[in-house]
């Protein structure tokens, strides 16, 4: 079940709740009992290593620029 972060406008406390996605926008009471809360926008961090981009081959050969495009004589 996803966790959502909320902030209480009355006491400025930040708290999390686990609830179904269908209820993510439903009102939430803060742990101190206040009902003036707002759902915070959460960011998602995705880990992992990306494959390095291939470096262009040395010595020309295809693609962009005058000398790489074959327009030089």
JOLIN-V206575 format. One record per helix or strand. SS is the DSSP state (hx for helix, st for strand). FROM is the first residue (numbers start at 1). LEN is the number of residues. If there is no record, write none. Layout:
[[SS/FROM/LEN] [SS/FROM/LEN]]
This chain:
[[st/3/6] [st/14/5] [hx/21/3] [st/37/3] [hx/66/4]]
